[in-house]
Amino acid sequence: MFTSVPLAVLFDFDGTLQDSERVATEANKAGFRAALGREATQEELDSLVGKPMAQVIGRLYPGYGEQILAHAIDYYRNHYDALRCYDGVEAMLAGLAAVGIPLGIVSSKHRLYVEKELAMHGLRGYFPVIVGQEDTSSHKPSPEPLLLAAAQLGVAPGDCVYVGDQPTDMQAAEAAKMFGVAALWGEGTLERLGVCSPELICETPQALLEHLLQRVHGHDRGRVLAAAERWVEGVLGGDRTGHDVWHIRRVVRMAERLARAEGADAFVCAMAAWLHDAADEKLNASKEAGLRKVGDWLGTQPVAEEGRRHIMDIIATMSYNGGNNPPMPTLEGRVVQDADRLDAIGAIAIARTFVYAGWKGDPMHDPALPPRDAMTPEEYRQGRSTAINHFHEKLLKLKDLINTDAARPIAEERHAYMVEYLRQFRLEWDGD
């Protein structure tokens, strides 16, 4: 019924956004006293809540409805100064508007009054659509006014959230096939609304805002990750060095696995994993050129500045670089570095080593070329070596450089596999 991200949010007005129910109740009491000469019972007052009073009062009290309504309206107008919005409502509306979610109101009150009271609170500009009691022939719990508001916003009902404080609101949301949210910060109570089985119950406007933003940001992050995958496929699709898209996908999967185990930010880890080899100096004119290329692309994506800096810092410092780079300062950096290094330990690492040596033009093995113990970054990248030497110069050292507890047992197992492979290689090289 509801997609992963809301495309519009509709609100009831009185008792949800505006604290007016107490004034409305006192107005109805005044109407009963003036027209009927008696006090309204609680049952009578409850029967008017959340309903278009002008249409129901005449049916309930033939011959007196217009008088009750007139006196109630006079009382209500004389007490406008008692109307206020609930704490947190304005911040919630501002937060939703900031991420581009269109907002609307569906009320059993006349639209003119809703507009006037919103303007009084300085909130009119948040709502391009307001559906009042005069706009439909049926009213809540009928879905008709909710469906009209969705149509005016140009959003499918199933992509809408409807927030209200009365059982009629939840019933209308269900009938309209919208995501119903029970608001408990105003007149709504868990006792009355819980039995309506709303999709979500929120005790504060801030709780609702956080829930909806989580959906929005989660959706945006999914889109950014998908865009990163497509971009990397274009950049590395023709790679023949062992740093191809398949390597990247393995690192991403491992980074996500380690992030879950270590409690790291999975989005930052996955993004750095997707992009890390697109900046590698082996595949670019220089390290600076590679980082600039990745940074330029990342700047086109809806990622917060702090997140972009974190991702770029990881990419800039995670490589082995002859063992000369400093330790990673953040948990996410350590996770991504481990994920990348794990792909350089084990069976896949053996295959990648020979692929890279072949691409670089290095021999498989040459006993006359011993492994190098200490190297500058330039010697590590450009010096003459062999595929077998690469195990001793880098791969066999990685096990002891693993950062995270979750990665260590994986590294131990894969390291043992490489050691056994090299033992067998030497036997066969010597003709045994």
Secondary structure, DSSP 8 states (H G I E B T S, - for coil): ---SS-SEEEE--BTTTEE-HHHHHHHHHHHHHHHHSS---HHHHHHHTTS-HHHHHHHHSTTTHHHHHHHHHHHHHTTGGG-EE-TTHHHHHHHHHHTT--EEEE-SS-HHHHHHHHHHHT-GGG-SEEE-GGG-SS-TTSSHHHHHHHHHHT--GGGEEEEESSHHHHHHHHHTT-EEEEE-SSS--HHHHGGG--SEEESSHHHHHHHHHHHHHHHHHHHHHHHHHHHHHHHHTT--SS-SHHHHHHHHHHHHHHHHHHT--HHHHHHHHHHGGGG-GGGSS-HHHHHHHHHHHHTTS---HHHHHHHHHHHHH-S-GGGTS---SSHHHHHHHHHHHHTTSSHHHHHHHHHHHHHHT--S--TTS---SS--HHHHHHS---HHHHHHHTGGGGGGG---TTTHHHHHHHHHHHHHHHHHHHHHHTT-
